[in-house]
Amino acid sequence: MATPEKREWLDVYGDECRQRGLYIVAAHYDPATGMVHAQLKAGMTISVPKERVQGLASATDEQLSEVEISPAGWSFDFPRIDDGVTLEGLLSGRFGNDQWEREWAEKHRETKAA
């Protein structure tokens, strides 16, 4: 449980993010490209391939066809798979748990020329 000081800090941080438009106003999955897109109030769109996101990688196009944005705009969810993506994860480039991130990095490690 958060301390009163932590809650106060989170309230201030949340207010600052909202004032800067750092919250999701629209989100969708594009089956033609396999990309998930989140549009922020600040005027930018963040996109990521579904295969990069742990909870979405094995989902079907139909399962990803319905998207719901959280009331505060900090995440968007796919109710048909009961999973979603947070804005924090999008902005930080973290799309799964530690094991998922390690396995992804190993599979996609660039080989250096000798």
trRosetta pair geometry for C-beta under 8 A, 3 or more apart (Angstrom, degrees):
i j d omega theta_ij theta_ji phi_ij phi_ji
2 6 4.1 -130 -168 93 97 123
2 7 4.9 124 118 -58 125 81
2 10 6.9 -29 -161 -6 160 140
3 6 4.6 96 50 6 77 102
3 7 7.0 -139 93 -5 40 86
4 7 5.6 -53 -146 36 33 113
4 8 6.4 35 155 -21 65 104
5 8 5.7 -53 -150 34 31 112
5 9 6.4 31 152 -17 64 105
6 9 5.7 -53 -148 37 33 112
6 10 6.3 33 153 -19 65 106
7 10 5.7 -55 -147 38 30 111
7 11 6.4 34 153 -22 64 104
8 11 5.7 -53 -151 33 31 113
8 12 6.5 27 153 -15 64 105
9 12 5.9 -57 -150 38 32 108
9 13 6.1 30 154 -18 67 109
10 13 5.6 -53 -140 41 31 112
10 14 6.0 34 158 -21 65 108
11 14 5.8 -55 -145 37 26 111
11 15 6.4 28 155 -19 62 106
12 15 5.8 -55 -150 35 30 112
12 16 6.4 30 153 -19 64 106
13 16 5.8 -56 -150 36 31 111
13 17 6.4 30 153 -19 65 106
14 17 5.7 -53 -147 35 32 111
14 18 6.3 31 156 -18 65 106
14 72 7.4 -44 -158 -169 122 134
15 18 5.8 -56 -148 37 30 111
15 19 6.3 31 154 -20 65 107
16 19 5.7 -55 -147 35 31 112
16 20 6.5 19 156 -9 64 110
17 20 6.0 -66 -150 45 29 104
17 22 4.2 -85 -166 69 84 113
17 23 6.5 100 136 -50 102 89
18 21 7.6 41 -177 -73 32 23
18 22 7.4 -87 -65 52 24 71
18 23 5.9 11 -106 -19 66 132
18 73 7.9 116 -107 54 85 129
20 42 6.2 3 144 -89 72 120
21 40 6.2 103 142 148 88 96
21 41 3.7 -135 -157 99 87 94
21 42 3.3 144 101 -68 117 67
21 43 7.0 28 135 -5 152 73
22 40 6.2 -16 -133 -164 39 132
22 41 7.4 -76 -18 49 13 96
22 42 5.9 19 -71 -30 54 130
22 87 7.1 127 161 165 84 144
23 40 6.6 128 66 -147 26 82
23 41 5.6 19 59 2 78 117
23 72 6.7 -110 -141 147 134 64
23 73 3.1 70 168 109 108 133
23 74 6.5 -49 -131 -66 91 51
23 87 6.8 -82 -126 -67 45 163
24 27 5.8 6 -178 -47 129 111
24 38 5.0 -59 -120 -170 115 108
24 39 7.0 99 -154 69 68 48
24 40 6.1 -59 -95 -97 44 61
24 41 7.9 -165 -120 -22 1 79
24 69 5.3 -153 109 -140 112 117
24 70 7.7 80 56 38 119 82
24 73 4.5 -177 48 -168 63 80
24 74 7.3 -149 13 -38 102 5
24 75 7.2 -123 18 48 142 2
24 76 5.7 -114 137 -43 162 105
24 87 5.9 -151 -33 -76 103 112
25 39 5.7 -61 62 101 86 94
25 40 6.7 96 7 -161 90 19
25 41 5.0 107 -37 -70 123 73
25 69 7.3 33 -155 -148 14 169
25 73 6.5 -3 -66 -127 51 128
26 38 7.6 161 89 -157 51 44
26 39 4.2 8 59 45 95 119
26 69 7.3 -80 -104 -54 20 142
27 36 7.2 8 -174 178 99 88
27 37 6.5 177 -147 93 55 57
27 38 4.6 -7 -103 -106 98 70
27 39 7.0 -154 -70 18 49 72
27 67 4.9 -132 99 157 98 144
27 69 5.8 142 13 -78 113 97
27 76 3.9 -32 42 -103 167 173
27 85 8.0 180 -154 58 148 115
28 36 7.7 -168 100 -151 33 56
28 37 5.7 -5 59 57 72 98
28 67 5.8 -151 -102 18 45 149
29 35 7.5 176 -152 94 56 41
29 36 5.2 -26 -101 -102 77 73
29 37 7.7 170 -91 17 27 74
29 50 6.8 43 -141 -74 115 123
29 61 7.4 -176 124 -146 126 62
29 64 3.9 -17 40 147 174 115
29 65 6.8 -98 60 -86 116 32
29 67 6.6 157 -10 -55 89 124
29 78 7.7 33 -31 -96 135 124
30 33 4.7 19 105 37 119 99
30 34 7.3 -41 88 14 76 16
30 35 5.1 4 48 59 108 84
30 36 7.8 -169 17 -83 73 26
30 37 6.6 44 -16 -9 108 114
31 34 7.1 30 -154 -75 34 48
31 61 4.0 46 -115 -138 126 124
31 64 7.5 149 -77 77 87 115
31 65 7.7 -10 -45 -84 120 86
34 49 5.6 21 120 -149 102 85
34 50 5.4 -109 178 19 78 103
34 51 6.9 11 162 -15 127 96
35 47 4.9 9 178 -175 124 112
35 48 6.9 146 -154 73 77 26
35 49 5.8 -56 -98 -95 65 49
35 50 7.1 -155 -110 -26 15 77
36 47 6.8 160 80 -151 46 60
36 48 5.5 -20 58 63 96 79
36 49 7.6 92 12 -175 81 8
36 50 5.6 105 -30 -79 103 75
36 53 6.8 -6 18 -5 147 146
36 56 6.7 -24 -45 177 143 173
36 64 7.4 -104 -91 -167 101 131
36 85 6.6 129 134 -11 149 157
37 45 5.6 -5 -169 -177 103 115
37 46 7.3 153 -154 80 52 44
37 47 4.8 -17 -100 -98 75 89
38 45 6.8 158 80 -157 42 63
38 46 5.0 -13 60 59 97 93
38 47 7.7 -179 21 -77 64 44
38 76 6.2 -170 -107 4 109 134
38 85 7.1 -131 -52 97 136 128
38 87 7.2 -165 148 -101 155 77
38 90 6.1 -75 40 -98 144 167
39 44 7.7 179 -149 98 56 34
39 45 4.8 -28 -98 -100 69 86
40 43 7.0 -36 85 30 84 27
40 44 5.3 4 44 61 113 75
40 45 7.3 -170 10 -86 75 34
40 46 7.0 53 -26 -7 109 100
40 87 7.8 95 -98 -133 109 121
41 73 7.3 13 -24 -177 113 161
46 90 4.8 92 127 172 150 128
46 91 7.4 -82 -103 -72 161 60
48 52 5.2 -107 172 66 102 131
48 53 6.2 93 118 -45 128 106
48 85 7.7 170 49 -140 136 153
48 90 6.7 -137 -24 -124 132 86
48 95 6.8 -178 173 -98 152 138
49 52 4.8 98 68 -8 84 104
49 53 7.9 -170 96 -4 51 84
50 53 6.0 -64 -158 36 44 105
50 56 4.4 -110 -162 134 87 118
50 57 6.4 159 139 -97 76 36
50 59 6.8 -104 178 55 131 102
50 64 6.7 -55 -113 -94 143 163
51 56 7.8 -97 -60 101 19 90
51 57 5.0 65 -139 -130 45 85
52 57 7.5 173 29 -85 15 97
52 95 5.2 34 138 97 84 172
52 104 7.0 77 -145 -144 66 141
53 56 4.1 32 86 32 114 112
53 57 6.3 -170 75 -45 55 76
53 85 6.0 -54 -136 -90 145 113
53 95 4.5 -108 -106 -174 58 115
53 96 6.9 154 -164 -54 40 91
54 57 6.3 -36 -144 -7 21 115
54 95 6.1 156 -10 134 80 76
54 96 3.0 112 -39 -107 127 112
54 97 6.6 65 -85 7 173 72
54 100 4.3 -30 -91 -140 123 163
55 59 7.7 27 140 -32 60 122
55 78 8.0 168 130 39 111 117
55 81 6.9 144 164 125 93 126
55 83 3.4 -157 173 169 134 144
55 84 7.0 -21 95 18 150 19
55 85 7.7 -161 56 -66 119 69
55 96 7.5 174 -18 -102 69 85
56 59 5.0 -59 -157 19 54 124
56 64 6.6 64 -149 -94 106 124
56 78 7.0 106 -102 6 97 150
56 81 7.4 133 -104 77 57 159
56 83 6.8 -158 -60 104 66 125
56 85 7.4 -15 -29 -55 131 108
59 63 4.3 -123 -171 87 100 131
59 64 5.3 107 124 -48 128 100
59 78 6.9 33 -151 121 165 160
59 80 7.9 114 -154 94 119 103
59 81 5.1 -63 -106 -62 124 156
59 83 7.9 -145 -60 55 135 124
60 63 4.7 100 53 4 77 102
60 64 7.1 -160 91 2 42 88
61 64 6.0 -70 -149 46 30 102
61 65 6.5 54 149 -54 65 95
62 65 5.5 -33 -152 -7 34 122
62 80 7.4 -114 127 144 73 167
63 78 6.5 64 148 160 79 128
63 80 4.4 -153 -148 105 67 125
63 81 5.0 64 172 -45 123 106
64 67 7.5 20 -180 -64 63 94
64 78 5.5 -45 -118 -127 57 142
64 80 7.6 -113 -52 56 27 121
64 81 7.6 -5 -72 -3 65 127
65 80 7.7 34 44 3 77 148
66 78 6.6 115 81 -151 70 66
66 79 5.8 -50 110 41 122 98
66 80 5.8 108 46 -20 115 108
67 76 5.5 13 -178 170 104 119
67 77 7.2 149 -157 76 58 38
67 78 6.1 -34 -101 -91 64 68
68 76 6.6 167 84 -160 40 71
68 77 5.0 -22 64 62 93 90
68 78 7.9 167 20 -85 79 21
68 79 6.0 53 -1 -37 124 106
69 73 6.1 5 169 -110 115 58
69 75 7.6 163 -155 94 54 44
69 76 4.9 -34 -100 -102 61 90
69 77 8.0 169 -89 18 17 72
70 73 6.4 -139 74 -41 82 13
70 74 5.5 -42 71 49 139 73
70 75 4.6 55 -12 56 129 80
70 76 6.9 -126 -9 -81 77 38
70 77 7.1 84 -57 -13 82 104
73 87 7.3 39 138 -43 70 141
74 86 6.3 -9 148 -152 82 85
74 87 5.2 -106 -162 16 50 115
74 88 7.3 12 -175 -18 96 92
75 84 5.3 87 162 127 111 131
75 85 6.3 176 -155 90 82 42
75 86 4.4 -41 -96 -106 103 59
75 87 6.3 -118 -74 -13 50 75
76 84 5.6 -162 100 -161 42 115
76 85 5.9 -2 57 55 81 87
77 82 7.8 -7 -177 -149 114 30
77 83 7.0 178 -149 104 79 22
77 84 3.4 -67 -102 -69 60 135
77 85 8.0 -176 -83 21 41 55
78 81 5.0 16 104 37 113 98
78 82 7.7 -63 89 -6 70 15
78 83 6.0 -8 52 68 98 68
78 84 6.0 166 7 -87 68 69
79 82 6.7 25 -158 -77 40 53
85 89 5.9 -124 -168 73 74 130
85 90 6.3 69 158 -53 114 100
85 95 7.6 -18 -127 -132 102 82
86 89 4.4 100 61 3 87 101
86 90 7.0 -150 96 -4 49 83
87 90 5.5 -53 -150 36 37 113
87 91 6.1 28 156 -13 69 109
88 91 6.0 -60 -144 42 27 105
88 92 5.9 7 163 -3 65 117
88 94 7.8 -23 127 53 80 111
89 92 6.2 -68 -136 48 24 98
89 93 7.9 -120 173 57 53 8
89 94 5.0 -101 -139 79 72 76
89 95 5.9 108 171 -92 115 47
90 93 7.9 24 176 -66 24 34
94 101 6.7 -30 -141 -87 76 133
95 100 7.3 -111 96 125 73 127
95 101 7.4 136 52 -87 68 85
95 104 7.7 65 66 -43 110 171
96 99 7.8 -80 133 72 112 63
96 100 2.9 -69 127 96 139 148
96 101 5.7 -178 71 -47 91 71
96 104 7.1 132 38 -22 133 133
97 100 5.1 97 51 10 65 105
97 101 7.1 -129 101 -5 32 92
98 101 5.8 -59 -148 38 30 110
98 102 6.3 29 156 -19 66 106
99 102 5.8 -54 -147 36 31 110
99 103 6.2 27 157 -15 66 108
100 103 6.0 -59 -147 40 28 107
100 104 6.1 29 155 -21 65 109
101 104 5.7 -53 -144 36 29 113
101 105 6.3 30 157 -19 63 107
102 105 5.8 -58 -150 37 28 110
102 106 6.3 28 154 -19 65 108
103 106 5.7 -54 -147 36 32 112
103 107 6.3 29 157 -16 66 107
104 107 6.0 -59 -148 39 28 108
104 108 6.1 -11 166 13 65 117
105 108 6.4 -79 -138 56 23 88
105 109 6.1 51 159 -65 65 89
106 109 6.0 -23 -144 -18 26 115
